[in-house]
């Protein structure tokens, strides 16, 4: 099994930028872990539904960002517009 890493998740949506960190084995595994930690109040403030966010992160279309190392992105449409999610491998987890 691979070591866990710390992933920084950056959501750009409707003019806002929302940043959090999670520990996971891969960028794909980091996304649902991140989404499960988001409180309903935050989603309401951001103007995105849990279902819309789940659809974006379940797409498994996390692609490497050209010209970058350990940076991936995914995106999707919501009722409020485009949501862009960047995933950055920030560090190896000390709990690995």
C-alpha positions in Angstrom: 0.0 0.0 0.0 1.3 3.5 -0.9 2.1 6.1 1.8 -0.5 8.7 2.6 0.1 12.2 1.6 -1.4 15.5 2.5 -3.4 17.0 -0.3 -4.5 20.6 -0.6 -7.9 21.0 -2.3 -8.7 24.3 -3.9 -12.3 24.9 -5.1 -12.9 28.0 -7.3 -16.6 28.6 -7.7 -18.7 31.7 -8.3 -15.9 34.1 -7.5 -14.8 32.4 -4.3 -11.8 30.3 -3.5 -12.1 27.6 -0.8 -9.1 25.7 0.5 -8.8 22.7 2.7 -6.4 19.8 3.4 -6.9 16.1 3.8 -4.7 13.0 4.2 -5.2 10.3 1.5 -3.4 7.7 -0.6 -4.1 9.5 -4.0 -5.6 12.6 -5.4 -8.7 10.6 -6.4 -9.1 9.3 -2.9 -8.5 12.8 -1.5 -11.6 14.3 -3.2 -14.4 12.3 -1.5 -12.6 12.6 1.9 -12.6 16.4 1.4 -16.2 16.5 0.4 -17.3 14.4 3.4 -15.8 17.0 5.7 -17.6 20.0 4.2 -20.4 21.2 6.4 -23.8 22.0 5.0 -23.5 25.6 6.1 -20.4 26.0 3.9 -22.2 24.5 0.9 -25.1 26.9 1.4 -22.6 29.8 1.6 -20.8 28.7 -1.5 -24.1 28.2 -3.4 -23.4 24.5 -4.4 -25.3 21.4 -3.4 -23.8 18.3 -2.0 -25.2 16.4 -5.0 -23.5 18.7 -7.5 -20.2 18.4 -5.6 -20.5 14.7 -5.5 -21.2 14.5 -9.2 -18.0 16.5 -9.9 -15.7 14.4 -7.7 -17.2 11.0 -8.7 -16.4 11.7 -12.3 -12.8 10.3 -11.8 -11.6 12.7 -14.4 -8.8 14.0 -12.2 -6.2 15.0 -14.7 -2.6 16.3 -14.2 -2.1 20.0 -14.8 0.3 20.5 -17.7 3.7 21.8 -16.7 3.2 21.1 -12.9 4.4 18.3 -10.7 1.9 16.7 -8.2 -1.0 19.0 -9.3 -4.3 17.7 -10.7 -7.7 19.2 -11.5 -11.3 18.3 -12.2 -14.3 20.5 -13.0 -18.0 20.3 -13.5 -21.1 22.4 -14.2 -23.6 23.3 -11.5 -26.7 25.4 -11.4 -24.5 28.3 -10.5 -21.8 27.8 -13.2 -18.5 26.1 -13.5 -16.7 24.6 -10.4 -13.0 24.0 -10.7 -11.3 21.8 -8.2 -7.5 21.6 -8.0 -5.7 18.9 -6.0 -2.1 19.5 -4.9 0.1 16.9 -3.3 1.5 19.1 -0.5 3.6 16.7 1.6 4.0 13.2 2.8 1.7 12.6 5.8 3.5 12.4 9.2 1.0 9.7 10.1 1.9 7.5 7.1 
